[in-house]
Amino acid sequence: MMRFGRTNVSFQPAAYPELRPEPEVTATSVRLVQTAGGRPGVPAPRVVKAWPFVQWLGPSVWTTLALAIHADGTSEGELTGATTFPRHWIYDARGRLVAKSGLIDFDDWYHSAFGQHTPWGNEETPAFVAMAESALERQLSTTIMREGAEPHLQPLAAGRVLFRQGDPGDDLYLLLDGVLAVEVDDEKVADVGPGAVVGERSILETGTRTSTLRAVTDCRLARASATKVDRSALADLAEGHRREKRSEEESDGSGASGSAG
């Protein structure tokens, strides 16, 4: 509800009809796509970036998912589009969090996601997707942000480098928003997204960075001193990153190795 003078105006949430284009069928697979979303019941009079330049109803929210099913019984899901706010969480068939949208942008969503600027108006917003952080990284993020580590918050523009392979470094970073590419010997080996904790290997091993981290999107990070974090937890984190890289290499046959240290 919002009061204007003597008048009360109610803003009702509205579900949009689901969008399901015709399946893409080949001799060995079928790919299904579905968009679901709606308009939240929040009062949001605001200036917007296109005609009519003033919008009364709240911005739209949507998620577009794709599922490919193959004749050999395998399948894979994909987040192909989504609003830039709020963050979108992706779960597998067993209810495990496996991925999330890597970048949120409240300003862009608030001033742009309405009317024709939605899938119902034939305009989609591509989604940056990143692998979900591990349980250990969630635990470490609490230490970095809330238990006296006094992190320094810093932005990193898309295309800029956080640190380079071979640089000296003894700080730990928590990625709050955005996607970072991990490069080893000038070859990209992985992407990491919100919730990832990086920089541990230089602390544990040689004192120099073992990979280059480059911003795929605009990023926000928290930098903290490694002295505030238990070294055994950092060792577990480094080993977990190695396992993730080995799993990716086995799936794509790239043979690259390294972790975000």
TAGILIN-V896623 format. One record per backbone hydrogen bond with DSSP energy under -0.5 kcal/mol. NH is the residue of the N-H (numbers start at 0). CO is the residue of the C=O. E is the energy in kcal/mol with one decimal. If there is no record, write none. Layout:
{{NH	CO	E} {NH	CO	E}}
This chain:
{{1	8	-2.3} {3	1	-0.5} {3	6	-3.6} {4	2	-0.5} {6	3	-2.6} {8	1	-3.3} {11	9	-0.6} {13	38	-2.5} {15	36	-2.2} {18	34	-2.2} {19	17	-0.6} {23	30	-2.4} {24	22	-0.8} {25	28	-2.9} {29	68	-2.3} {30	23	-2.3} {31	66	-3.0} {33	64	-2.6} {34	18	-2.2} {35	62	-2.3} {37	60	-2.4} {38	13	-3.1} {39	58	-0.8} {41	39	-1.8} {43	55	-1.1} {45	54	-2.2} {47	52	-1.3} {48	110	-2.3} {52	49	-2.8} {54	45	-2.9} {59	112	-3.0} {60	37	-2.7} {62	35	-2.4} {63	80	-3.0} {64	33	-2.6} {64	62	-0.5} {65	77	-2.7} {66	31	-2.7} {67	75	-2.6} {68	29	-2.9} {68	66	-0.5} {69	73	-2.9} {70	27	-3.0} {72	69	-1.9} {75	67	-1.9} {77	65	-2.2} {79	63	-1.8} {79	77	-0.9} {80	63	-1.4} {81	124	-2.2} {82	61	-1.7} {89	98	-2.8} {91	95	-2.2} {94	91	-2.1} {97	89	-2.8} {98	89	-1.5} {99	129	-2.2} {100	87	-2.5} {101	127	-3.7} {104	83	-2.6} {108	104	-2.2} {109	105	-3.1} {110	106	-1.8} {111	107	-1.0} {111	108	-0.6} {112	108	-2.0} {113	111	-1.6} {116	113	-2.6} {117	115	-0.8} {120	117	-1.7} {121	118	-1.4} {122	117	-2.6} {125	123	-0.6} {126	79	-0.6} {128	126	-0.6} {129	99	-2.6} {131	97	-1.8} {137	133	-2.0} {138	134	-1.9} {139	135	-2.7} {140	136	-2.4} {141	137	-1.3} {142	138	-1.4} {143	139	-2.8} {144	140	-2.4} {145	141	-2.6} {146	141	-0.6} {146	142	-1.1} {148	142	-0.7} {150	143	-0.6} {151	222	-2.9} {152	150	-0.6} {153	220	-2.6} {155	218	-2.3} {158	214	-3.1} {159	156	-2.2} {161	212	-2.8} {162	212	-0.7} {165	208	-2.9} {166	163	-2.3} {168	206	-2.0} {171	223	-2.8} {172	197	-2.7} {173	221	-2.6} {174	172	-0.5} {174	195	-2.8} {175	173	-0.7} {175	219	-2.3} {176	219	-1.6} {177	101	-2.8} {179	191	-2.6} {180	213	-3.5} {181	189	-3.2} {182	180	-0.6} {182	211	-2.9} {183	186	-2.9} {186	183	-1.4} {188	181	-3.2} {189	181	-1.2} {191	179	-2.7} {192	130	-0.5} {194	174	-3.4} {195	192	-2.0} {197	172	-2.6} {198	259	-3.1} {201	260	-1.0} {202	198	-0.7} {203	199	-2.0} {204	200	-2.6} {206	201	-1.2} {208	166	-3.3} {211	182	-3.1} {212	162	-2.3} {213	180	-2.3} {213	211	-0.6} {214	159	-2.8} {215	178	-2.6} {216	178	-1.3} {218	155	-3.0} {219	176	-2.1} {220	153	-2.8} {221	173	-2.4} {222	151	-2.9} {223	171	-2.8} {224	148	-0.5} {225	169	-1.0} {227	224	-1.6} {228	225	-1.7} {233	229	-1.6} {234	230	-2.4} {235	231	-2.1} {236	232	-2.2} {237	233	-2.6} {238	234	-2.2} {239	235	-2.2} {240	236	-2.3} {241	237	-2.0} {242	238	-2.2} {243	239	-2.1} {244	240	-2.2} {245	241	-2.5} {246	242	-2.3} {247	243	-2.2} {248	244	-2.6} {249	245	-2.3} {250	246	-1.7} {251	247	-2.2} {252	248	-2.6} {260	258	-2.7}}
